[in-house]
Amino acid sequence: MTFPRLSLALLVLLALPAARVFAAAPEVTRTTHRIEVEADSVRLALEIENVPSLENPRTGRLTPLSVIALLRKMSSPLAIGT
């Protein structure tokens, strides 16, 4: 397995012609990711707000947990699903 592992849906989204907007706002207290997709058959909006870590406000609280879960998954002899 390679790291990072991209899902097929993400690869499709990256291949589509799209407008990409990046903005910074000093008053915002959370790292926010917003993805909007509009097609003939669907309109999708996804927003994620990460709560910063108390020990290191430059990273999210879930980041260490995600790393631990990935390491456990990579070292597991049994894989179920994706």
Secondary structure by P-SEA (a helix, b strand, c coil): cccccccaaaaaaaacbbbbbbbbbcccccbbbbbbbbcccbbbbbbbbbbbbccccccccaaaaaaaaaaaaaaccccccc
